[in-house]
């Protein structure tokens, strides 16, 4: 039996549309890199796996474990593209808004 790759929902599907607001200037660049990093992967069957995948990829890109890092934000030069908070990543926004947004989108696709 042939596997239909066109029917597989990819992690990249979770990243559209982008949020209307961000925490700091580096956040949209992290979003784009996270999407690119996960683009070829199918959405896992469970939400716990989705959250784990998101946290792992975020940690690899930003160098921070969202679960254990107490700081509300970090600076990463690779995400600096101009402006006052250039290169700043709002960890609290990722913890409380952005990762939950991606998780909610995954829940809708998993439960569909």
C-alpha positions as CSV (number, residue, x, y, z in Angstrom):
1,X,0.0,0.0,0.0
2,X,1.4,3.4,-1.0
3,X,1.8,6.1,1.5
4,X,0.2,9.4,0.5
5,X,2.7,12.1,1.6
6,X,0.3,14.9,0.4
7,X,-2.1,13.9,3.2
8,X,0.6,14.3,6.0
9,X,0.2,17.5,7.9
10,X,3.5,19.1,8.6
11,X,4.7,21.1,11.6
12,X,5.2,24.1,9.3
13,X,1.4,24.3,8.9
14,X,1.2,25.4,12.5
15,X,3.1,28.6,11.8
16,X,0.5,30.2,9.5
17,X,-0.8,32.8,10.0
18,X,1.8,34.6,12.1
19,X,0.7,36.2,15.3
20,X,-0.6,39.8,15.1
21,X,1.8,40.9,17.8
22,X,5.2,39.8,19.1
23,X,7.0,40.3,22.4
24,X,10.4,41.7,21.2
25,X,12.0,42.3,17.8
26,X,13.9,39.0,17.7
27,X,10.7,36.9,18.1
28,X,9.6,37.0,14.4
29,X,13.0,35.8,13.3
30,X,12.9,32.9,15.8
31,X,9.4,32.1,14.6
32,X,10.7,31.9,11.0
33,X,13.7,29.8,12.0
34,X,11.5,27.5,14.1
35,X,9.2,27.0,11.1
36,X,12.1,26.3,8.8
37,X,13.7,23.9,11.3
38,X,10.4,21.9,11.7
39,X,9.0,22.3,8.2
40,X,9.7,18.7,6.9
41,X,8.4,17.0,10.0
42,X,4.9,15.6,10.3
43,X,2.8,16.7,13.3
44,X,3.2,14.0,16.0
45,X,0.1,12.1,17.1
46,X,0.1,13.5,20.6
47,X,0.2,17.1,22.0
48,X,2.9,16.1,24.5
49,X,5.1,15.2,21.5
50,X,4.3,18.4,19.7
51,X,5.2,20.5,22.8
52,X,8.4,18.5,23.3
53,X,9.3,19.0,19.6
54,X,8.7,22.7,19.8
55,X,10.7,23.1,23.1
56,X,13.6,21.1,21.7
57,X,13.8,23.0,18.5
58,X,13.4,26.4,20.3
59,X,16.3,25.3,22.6
60,X,18.5,24.4,19.7
61,X,17.9,27.7,17.9
62,X,18.0,30.1,20.9
63,X,20.2,28.1,23.3
64,X,17.7,28.4,26.1
65,X,15.4,25.8,27.8
66,X,12.1,27.5,28.2
67,X,11.2,25.2,31.1
68,X,14.2,26.0,33.2
69,X,15.5,29.4,32.2
70,X,14.2,32.0,34.7
71,X,15.0,35.1,32.6
72,X,12.1,36.8,30.9
73,X,14.2,37.6,27.8
74,X,17.5,36.9,26.2
75,X,19.7,38.6,23.6
76,X,20.9,36.6,20.6
77,X,23.1,38.4,18.0
78,X,21.8,36.2,15.1
79,X,18.3,37.6,15.6
80,X,19.5,41.3,15.6
81,X,18.2,43.1,12.5
82,X,18.0,46.7,13.7
83,X,15.9,48.6,16.2
84,X,16.1,49.3,19.9
85,X,15.3,45.7,21.1
86,X,17.1,44.1,18.1
87,X,18.2,40.6,18.9
88,X,16.0,40.4,22.0
89,X,13.8,37.4,22.4
90,X,10.8,37.5,24.8
91,X,11.0,34.2,26.6
92,X,7.8,34.9,28.5
93,X,5.9,35.6,25.2
94,X,7.2,32.2,23.9
95,X,6.2,30.4,27.2
96,X,2.7,32.0,27.6
97,X,1.6,33.0,24.1
98,X,3.5,31.7,21.2
99,X,4.2,28.0,22.1
100,X,0.6,27.7,23.4
101,X,-0.7,29.2,20.1
102,X,1.3,26.6,18.1
103,X,0.1,23.9,20.5
104,X,-3.6,24.9,20.1
105,X,-3.2,24.8,16.3
106,X,-1.7,21.4,16.6
107,X,-4.6,20.2,18.9
108,X,-7.1,21.4,16.3
109,X,-5.3,19.4,13.6
110,X,-4.8,16.3,15.7
111,X,-8.4,16.1,16.9
112,X,-9.8,16.9,13.4
